[in-house]
Amino acid sequence: MTNPTWGGVFQQPTDIRVQRFTESIAFDRRLYAQDIAGSIAHAQMLASVGLLTADECQQIEQELDHIRQQIEQGALPFSPELEDIHMHIERALVERLGDVGRKLHTARSRNDQVATDLRLWVREAVDAIDERLQRLQAAFVARCERDRGCVLPGYTHLRRAQPVLAAHYWLAYCEKFQRDRGRLADCRRRTNVLPLGSAALAGTSLPIDRHEVARRLGFDEVSANSLDATSDRDFVIEFVFALSLIAAHLSTLAEEWILWSTTEFGFLKLPQAYCTGSSIMPQKINPDVLELIRGKAARVMGDLMRLLILVKALPLAYNRDLQEDKEPLFDSYDTVRDCLELAAPLVAAAELDRAAIARRLDEGYLDATALMEYLIRQGTPQRTAHAQVGQLVRVAIERGVGLQDLPLAEMRAIAPACDAGVYEVLGPYRAAATLTSYGSSGEHQVDLQVQAWKQRLGIG
């Protein structure tokens, strides 16, 4: 069989193995709604410039809407002989309308058609991911009131460093996901450029109005170079890059919560609805959801690498290699969407074990930096204060006590600037209360940030 959409010049039928090898309907069928929306806007423009009659345009619109309904109902058969979703929809239209259906492809190519469909799809996908990120941020902000007053050990190098409020920790993830949302917004802006009307690569001599199509489809701009428009997949790569960073942030959260929920840490109680058990060890409650979120980040990053390698040596303009862009795009979107669907309710349902945290909060000399800054306020140079506190920590370690347990006289022997007020900054809760700089973990600063996030997210 020779494909009727492009086979006029061919004298031999297409090998069945080639049909199977080149088809993309197995995965690009999910572009059907975007393809139909683009085709309707294109038909309306053709009618407005006189390349279709009003009656022909109406027939095309009605049949395309009928085809959409059939696809949604599973009533339109798919065949590898027709290669892709574009040809399936066009074939169904031609079978019903004859020459009227054949007119729809006037002044366009599958090259600019698929580029348009992809941009429409990515635009919707960006909005869907952004909505889920906002839900996750809201879950973290809601935790801030619930965990008010809870002090956690903050870590660097996975070693105890300074005390921080739990709410400060939750808001750190709000910041990460806000940057992700910013990247998505930037990507959406660059995505929202109409390529339709570029035809195969050089444009068309027919009197089309590309700006009308852009208005009908909600595009902000019209592509200015037809060669670039049909071959550009920057927006796909940029979107998957943004998804990769979201996956990385989710992976960090998953890793920390897996650690925090272990017996060794004991900070966090995971909801059993988001855990699984063992087939052989009856006592196990495993954090499988978090482990899979952590693991799926590698999958999304792999999709990004696949896309970058795909385009690294392609000449202008369109090449069939670009058919391979859709599977990693769809896979990365589906993966991150599913991770976010679970992340928000998991964050909302998990519980800090405040008693377990408090029992071990004195470990690790979390107040050492607060003591150093106290000495600085007393007039001691920073490097000198750093050395003096290091010596005091060594003494406390040797005695197996906290800094607050050292007598004032012994403290003054090492750090002469100490007076009785030193004990007001010692201990993790007092040390946490000393923090006042903008963006710090001090209670006042955290309260201001919580209110700012509530306003930003529209939370009452």
Summary of the structure (lengths in Angstrom):
residues: 460
radius of gyration: 30.5
end to end distance: 63.4
largest distance: 101.3
contacts: 1437
relative contact order: 0.10
helix: 67%
strand: 5%
